[in-house]
């Protein structure tokens, strides 16, 4: 079996609101050769009908994708023909974490036409290794941590998020991923005015990275990295999310 895993790559940015929020994209890449595992990956890439219908964006604006298919500008995303399972590790989470996660995941599902499957809570804290390990990928992991546990949360970084990508031949697809929120930041947000909206905005930004959105240099979008200028997705974010959910099943 000829398969190779490259270290997870992280782009790091700093965002300032009334308190500091940093929203970060994460990329991870797994390449599979010709092997029994490749058959599993083909299944993961999706060969059935869509789970949910595609979404009409109804808006246009600045957006960018973490990755595109080789030799094209078509975005890489999760297969719309497969449900995306996720689990939550609530250690160090804010009191209303369940409401925040449900609201943010529901918003991403509505904007993409991708269906997420809540698999409940977990004690798993392996945020980096969500790959196949010779079998099915682990569910997407959402959790909270501090810089002592996850060093990349140092220096006012408030979140890390992104997908794990499988490549079979010339086709790429996301198969899992993780979102890590800085517990010190979310603790401060619990005491802040409009803290609930900012908790959800932080999750929306990181979940945007999870499904394939990159940062954009437009203050009118939630995926703008250097200042949270809105509580929800902007028109370009909405257009990009719809495109990510409209990719063909493979």
C-alpha positions in Angstrom: 0.0 0.0 0.0 1.4 3.3 -1.0 -0.2 6.0 1.2 1.3 9.1 2.6 0.2 11.5 5.3 1.6 15.0 5.5 1.6 17.1 8.7 -1.4 19.3 9.3 -0.8 22.8 8.0 -2.2 25.8 9.9 -2.6 29.4 8.8 -2.6 31.7 11.8 -4.2 35.1 12.0 -5.2 37.5 14.7 -8.6 39.1 14.9 -9.5 42.0 17.3 -13.1 42.7 18.5 -13.8 44.4 21.8 -11.7 41.5 23.0 -9.3 39.5 20.9 -10.7 36.8 18.7 -8.5 34.9 16.3 -10.1 32.7 13.6 -7.8 30.2 12.0 -7.9 27.8 9.0 -6.4 24.3 9.3 -5.5 22.0 6.4 -4.6 18.4 6.5 -3.9 16.1 3.6 -4.0 12.3 3.2 -3.1 10.6 -0.1 -4.2 7.1 -0.9 -2.7 4.8 -3.6 -4.1 1.6 -5.1 -5.1 -0.6 -2.2 -8.1 -2.0 -0.4 -8.2 1.3 1.5 -8.7 3.0 -1.8 -12.0 1.2 -2.1 -13.1 2.6 1.2 -12.1 6.1 0.2 -14.1 5.8 -3.0 -17.1 5.0 -0.9 -16.3 8.0 1.4 -16.2 10.3 -1.7 -19.8 9.4 -2.3 -21.5 7.5 -5.1 -25.1 7.8 -4.1 -27.7 10.5 -4.5 -27.5 13.7 -2.6 -28.7 13.6 1.0 -30.2 17.1 0.9 -31.0 19.2 -2.2 -28.5 21.9 -3.3 -28.9 25.4 -1.9 -29.4 28.6 -4.0 -27.1 31.2 -2.5 -29.3 34.2 -3.4 -26.3 36.5 -2.7 -22.9 37.3 -4.2 -19.7 38.6 -2.6 -16.1 37.8 -1.8 -15.3 34.2 -0.9 -12.3 31.9 -1.3 -11.8 28.1 -0.9 -9.1 26.3 1.1 -8.4 23.9 -1.8 -9.5 23.4 -5.4 -9.5 20.3 -7.6 -6.3 19.8 -9.6 -6.1 22.0 -12.7 -9.3 23.8 -12.0 -11.1 26.4 -9.8 -13.7 23.9 -8.6 -13.7 23.8 -4.8 -12.8 20.8 -2.7 -15.6 19.9 -0.2 -17.4 17.1 1.6 -19.5 14.8 -0.6 -23.1 16.0 -0.6 -24.1 12.4 -0.9 -22.9 11.4 2.5 -23.8 12.6 6.1 -21.0 14.3 8.0 -20.8 12.8 11.6 -19.5 14.9 14.4 -18.9 14.6 18.1 -18.3 17.2 20.8 -15.9 17.1 23.7 -17.5 19.5 26.2 -14.4 19.7 28.5 -13.7 23.4 29.2 -16.8 24.4 27.2 -19.1 27.3 28.1 -22.3 26.5 29.9 -24.5 26.9 26.8 -22.1 25.0 24.4 -24.8 22.7 23.2 -27.1 25.6 22.0 -24.1 27.3 20.3 -23.1 24.1 18.5 -26.6 23.2 17.4 -27.2 26.8 16.1 -23.9 27.0 14.2 -24.0 23.5 12.7 -27.7 24.0 11.7 -26.7 27.3 10.0 -23.9 25.6 8.0 -26.1 22.8 7.0 -28.8 25.2 5.8 -26.3 27.3 3.8 -24.5 24.3 2.2 -27.1 21.6 1.8 -24.8 19.2 3.7 -26.3 17.1 6.5 -24.5 16.7 9.8 -25.1 13.8 12.2 -24.7 14.6 15.9 -23.1 11.6 17.4 -23.2 13.0 20.9 -20.3 13.7 23.3 -16.9 12.1 23.5 -13.8 12.0 25.7 -11.6 12.0 22.5 -9.2 15.0 22.4 -7.1 13.9 19.4 -7.8 17.1 17.4 -5.0 16.5 14.9 -5.4 12.8 13.8 -8.8 12.5 12.4 -7.7 10.4 9.3 -8.6 6.9 8.4 -5.9 5.0 10.3 -6.6 2.0 8.0 -10.4 2.3 8.4 -13.1 4.9 8.3 -12.2 8.4 9.3 -13.1 9.5 12.8 -16.1 11.9 13.1 -15.4 15.6 13.0 -14.4 16.7 16.5 -15.5 19.9 18.1 -13.9 20.9 21.4 -12.4 23.6 23.6 -8.8 23.8 24.8 -6.2 26.2 26.2 -2.7 27.0 24.9 -1.1 24.6 27.4 -2.9 21.7 25.6 -2.8 23.1 22.1 0.2 25.4 21.6 -1.3 27.0 18.5 -3.9 28.7 20.7 -1.2 31.0 22.2 -0.9 34.7 21.4 -4.6 35.5 21.4 -5.6 32.8 18.9 -9.2 32.0 19.7 -9.9 29.2 17.3 -8.5 26.5 14.9 -10.5 24.7 12.4 -10.3 22.8 9.1 -10.8 19.6 7.2 -8.8 16.4 6.4 -8.6 15.8 2.7 -8.5 12.5 0.9 -7.1 12.3 -2.7 -7.8 9.5 -5.0 -6.2 10.0 -8.4 -7.0 13.5 -9.5 -10.1 13.9 -7.2 -10.0 15.4 -3.8 -12.6 15.4 -1.0 -12.9 16.2 2.6 -13.7 13.3 4.8 -13.4 14.6 8.4 -11.8 17.4 10.4 -11.8 19.3 13.7 -12.7 22.6 15.3 -10.9 23.8 18.5 -12.0 26.9 20.4 -9.8 28.7 22.9 -11.4 28.2 26.3 -10.0 31.4 27.7 -11.6 33.4 25.0 -15.0 31.6 25.3 -14.9 32.1 29.1 -14.5 35.9 28.5 -17.3 35.8 25.9 -19.6 34.4 28.6 -19.3 37.7 30.4 -19.3 40.0 27.4 -22.2 42.0 26.0 -23.5 40.1 22.9 -21.4 37.2 24.1 -23.9 34.6 22.9 -23.8 36.0 19.3 -20.0 36.1 19.4 -19.8 32.5 20.6 -21.9 31.4 17.6 -19.9 33.7 15.3 -16.7 32.1 16.4 -18.1 28.6 15.7 -19.6 29.7 12.3 -16.2 31.0 11.2 -14.4 27.8 12.2 -17.1 25.6 10.7 -16.8 27.6 7.5 -13.1 26.5 7.4 -14.2 23.0 8.2 -16.4 22.7 5.1 -13.8 24.5 2.9 -13.9 28.3 3.1 -10.7 30.3 3.3 -10.2 33.8 4.6 -11.1 36.8 2.4 -9.9 40.4 2.5 -13.4 41.9 2.9 -14.7 43.3 6.2 -18.3 42.6 5.1 -17.7 38.8 5.4 -17.5 36.6 8.5 -14.5 34.9 6.9 -12.5 38.2 7.1 -9.6 37.3 9.4 -8.6 40.6 11.0 -11.7 41.8 12.7 -15.2 40.3 13.4 -17.4 42.8 11.7 -20.7 40.8 11.7 -22.4 38.1 13.8 -23.4 35.9 10.9 -22.3 35.0 7.4 -22.0 37.7 4.8 -23.1 37.5 1.2 -19.8 36.2 -0.1 -19.7 33.6 2.7 -23.2 32.5 1.7 -22.2 32.2 -1.9 -19.1 30.2 -1.1 -21.0 27.8 1.3 -23.6 27.1 -1.4 -20.9 26.3 -3.9 -19.2 24.0 -1.5 -22.5 22.1 -1.0 -23.2 21.9 -4.8 -20.1 19.9 -5.8 -21.0 16.7 -7.7 -21.0 13.3 -6.0 -18.1 11.1 -6.9 
